[in-house]
Amino acid sequence: MLFMDLCKVLARIEKTSKRLEMMSLFQEIFQSDPNELVEDDEPIHDKLIYLCQGKLHPDWHGMPELNMAKKMVLKATARAVGVSPSRITEILKKSGDLGNTMGYLKKKKQQSTLFGKEEPMTITTTWNELERIANATGENSQSKKMRILSGILARCSPLEAKYIGRFIESKMRLGMADLTMIDAISRIFASDDEQQKECKAILERGYNIYPDLGTIVKKAFIEGMKSIKQISPVFGIPIRPMLAQRLEASAGFIDKHGGSFAAEYKLDGERLQIHKDGKDIILFSRRLENITNQFPDAIRLIQDCIKPVQAILDAEIVAINPETGKIDTFQVLMQRKRKHDIAAFMQEVPIRIYIFDAMMLDGRSLLEEPYLKRREIVENSIDDEKCDGNIVAVEQSIINNHDELIAFFERAIMEGTEGLVTKSIAPDSTYQPGARGWLWIKLKSLADGKLPDTLDLAIIGVNWGEGRRAGRFGSFFLGAMNHETGNLEMITKVSSGITDELADILYNDLNTVEDIPPNVISVEQPDKWVIPTMIVEIAGDQVTSSDGSTTGFSIRFPRILRLRKDKKIEDISTVDDIKQMA
Ligand code: ATP
């Protein structure tokens, strides 16, 4: 298949805001002539998916990314289109979109030359060339990358240049999240609504256990839907973490859980997915990044203290104050992560691992086992004598009524935790990868009148500050994710909770632009728009209705608590989450 043919479909997808139309266009790509979907004897379904996602491999893969310095991207473009890097910077500043800028420049170049040097590229050549950029390492790697990119740009058409630019920024701006792509693919395998729902559930489950959409889609087409049904946890492949719903303390936890339930301390550290196979240990973050190298001390502890030969465990890693032996804050753990010399810092900030779930034991999937069985496996997996309290099963209690819940919550807070995560103990209390259902419910605050949970929102715009904040940003426009469209919709403005340190970070790191970014929706206009990459956690008093927002909601008394560097834009609070709190 020609890359140009893919780009034409992407351009049509980008033009529509109708979800069904988007999906049917996306299906067209995979319903092409079967010969088009094989190149050099290899099916190309995976490469098509990766190109649509704006990546070469799934994020957790650990393979090199494009990693091109902005200066080199400008230089490569300048070479290919014959315009100076400073002029390109000007155009880019205005549009805030590298893809549009490259497409525009390429078109101008085309108009000024009689014969273009365009040579058609297939999906495989495009992917291979991009992979070549990623793999250029060693001395002068940036110059090598620059030369390859300028070669690609020289041979491609304006439309292809646009999507190459988007790919470089890892933002295809199609308005299609992975789950929408799955929905679209499931329609190809089904002949009626019932079957489509079933196929979608199978694909989603497969993707949640093996979060590599390219591989899942290729497997479904080549080996059939049955092979997707058989996917189970594998050492080295991160499972999408199970997530919790939220409720206010006064709400009926007993009713929601359908009777007695388990409550566990909610530790305020970093989520850690532990993969163990003999002496081999891999650690994944909440975002499924491989963070093995950040915790050499954790690796040693796991090697010594986790009894099963093979296991996948869900845990929280926290910093410990070496003087008091008590749990330290999330910020202290993050400080440690920022240090280059981790070895020295390991003494100053020791860690403790709290295990709360088990997804695989000696090659056997535990996903379908009920909570109590998995909890028993967690407890039996830890060698208490060897680990000296450095790896523990998270504190847990079975709760039978409201008073017991409140008493356990208060104990949890006294011990320096964030509250509780309550967990169903019903026979169907399975581990549900990637799901935010009611089997797990978090309880963070007893105070009435406050939101039952904090929100993680993306900064989409800024207003200049006054007085003490003159010359810096004074307030921030925050957006929540509309999970159907993938757009970020303005939900509130915040100016409280900004420490001087945070003000500096935001001033230096936010990428401001003149025009509203394509995936942002806001009725109100800030002094500057922001390319949404930074996420802040906010607390608020109430969700109120608001005519000034496309969501119909706003937040009363919002205040920033901290930056959330551990979350991706796809993981921020959704408009639906906020609606639920109204
Ligand atoms: P979420 O992870 O639900 O999107 P979040 O990242 O904002 O939300 P919280 O809302 O604070 O985090 O709560 C969920 C997180 O709490 C989990 O992702 C996990 O890292 C952490 N956690 C701490 N203790 C537990 C526990 N006992 N069981 C499950 N999760 C726990």
Residues whose N, C-alpha, C, O or C-beta is under 5 A from the ligand:
A	BS01	ATP	L243 A244 E264 Y265 K266 L267 E270 R271 E316 F356 V394 V421
